[in-house]
Amino acid sequence: MATTPDTGLEEENLHNQIDEIEALSSIYGDEWCVIDEASRIFCIKISDDLDQPKWTLCLQVILPSEYPTSAPPIYQLNRLRMPRGCRPYKSSKGENPVELCGTTLTAKRSAPWLRGPERMELSNRLEESYAQNIGESILYLWVETIREFLVEKSHSADSESPVLKKTTEEVAEDLEDYFSPGFQLPKCQDQIQALALLASEGLEDEELPPIKHGEPITDRRSTFQPHLAPVVTPKQVKMVLDKLYENKKIASATHNIHAYRIYCEDKQTFLQDCEDDGETAAGGRLLHLLQILDVRNVLVVVSRWYGGILLGPDRFKHINNCARNILVEENYIESTDDPAKSGGKNKKQKSKKGK
């Protein structure tokens, strides 16, 4: 049976991918990890210095069937903690074993220090290098581009005054005051499932969803402001976050906590995730709120500008109240007439509406 042009091209791409993966596993050794070979999902840990790393990222990629001839890898930049117990994986040629981590890989979405202009700068470098090498294997160049970026950042940090840690330094013990004993917050999961779904949707362009900005809440010089967008794919989540970070004020916030829930009709399951962005457990609380309100196909971001005064557990109340307020304003949930549930100043009261 004759091979169609498309089938022949896919076979050529797969052959090129196998050669590239085996070369990378040979070059980088234990730094290279296979997450799901069948789905072509891989990652590599990249540091500014192999002996004494100060800055580390994980480049996580999906290789679509069109790569490298006509499509780029789908990538995610994560802060990574390599799991224990990764078992050896043998390459198709019987040599160059790499690490097979399966779904035990633990990764937090987006490196917490890689925000706003820095994230955009690195993304632009990766996309520019791909544009200059369309049709060629690009992963090695991407890895070294990221390593160069991390080295520059390390040198810059050494020459500047110490950078304030991205946290409000509010102790974690006050978590116990917020929930009953034994309660388990939803955890902010790794992005493997989201990346796999994104790959299955292809690379066609999607429109940026409309972004709404809610009324801010101010308490003891700290300001909280919610943002909301309807989303139905992980790609739209990324588009909205990137758009928000183009705003200098939002990008400069002490924390940008977010959570989203997307309902997958075909599997009748939820794709959901969250990000603390330095505010311990805040992303899990926000996702828990979306779960108990049973909202779907929505991304909620709460920006906090720290005012220098510790708020203790009140900060979580303000984050959740911000989120609840904008969900009411955009008709995802009904409003409540209970004034005791409003936190801080400037809450906008609205009449009950159904979605």
KAVENNOR-V694112 format. One record per backbone hydrogen bond with DSSP energy under -0.5 kcal/mol. NH is the residue of the N-H (numbers start at 1). CO is the residue of the C=O. If there is no record, write none. Layout:
nh=<NH;NH>
co=<CO;CO>
This chain:
nh=<8;9;10;11;12;13;14;15;16;17;18;19;20;21;22;23;24;25;26;27;28;29;31;32;33;34;35;35;36;40;41;42;42;43;44;45;46;48;57;58;59;59;60;60;61;62;63;64;67;70;71;74;75;76;78;78;79;80;81;86;87;89;91;94;98;99;100;101;101;102;104;105;106;107;108;110;114;115;118;119;120;121;122;123;124;125;126;127;128;129;130;131;132;133;134;135;136;142;143;144;145;146;147;148;149;150;151;152;153;154;155;156;157;158;159;160;167;171;174;175;176;177;178;179;183;185;189;195;196;197;198;199;200;201;202;212;214;217;219;222;223;224;225;227;228;229;230;231;237;238;239;240;241;242;243;244;245;246;246;247;248;251;252;253;254;255;257;258;259;260;261;262;264;264;265;268;269;271;272;273;275;279;280;282;283;285;286;287;288;289;290;291;292;293;294;295;297;298;299;300;301;302;303;303;304;305;306;314;315;316;317;318;319;320;321;322;323;324;325;326;327;328;329;330;331;332;333;339;341;342;345;349>
co=<4;5;6;7;8;9;10;11;12;13;14;15;16;17;18;19;20;21;22;23;24;25;28;29;43;99;33;41;41;37;36;40;61;33;59;31;57;55;46;78;44;57;58;76;42;74;40;62;64;66;66;62;73;60;58;76;108;78;106;83;100;98;95;91;89;32;87;34;99;34;101;102;81;105;79;77;111;113;115;115;116;117;118;119;120;121;122;123;124;125;126;127;128;130;131;68;133;138;139;140;141;142;143;144;145;146;147;148;149;150;151;152;153;154;155;156;165;169;171;172;173;174;175;175;180;183;187;191;192;193;194;195;196;197;199;228;226;224;222;219;305;217;303;301;212;299;210;297;233;234;235;236;237;238;239;240;241;242;243;244;246;247;248;250;304;304;302;275;300;273;298;271;262;269;263;264;264;262;270;260;258;276;278;279;279;281;282;283;284;285;286;287;288;289;291;290;261;261;229;259;227;257;225;301;255;223;304;311;312;313;313;314;315;316;317;318;319;320;321;322;323;324;325;326;328;327;327;337;338;339;218;347>
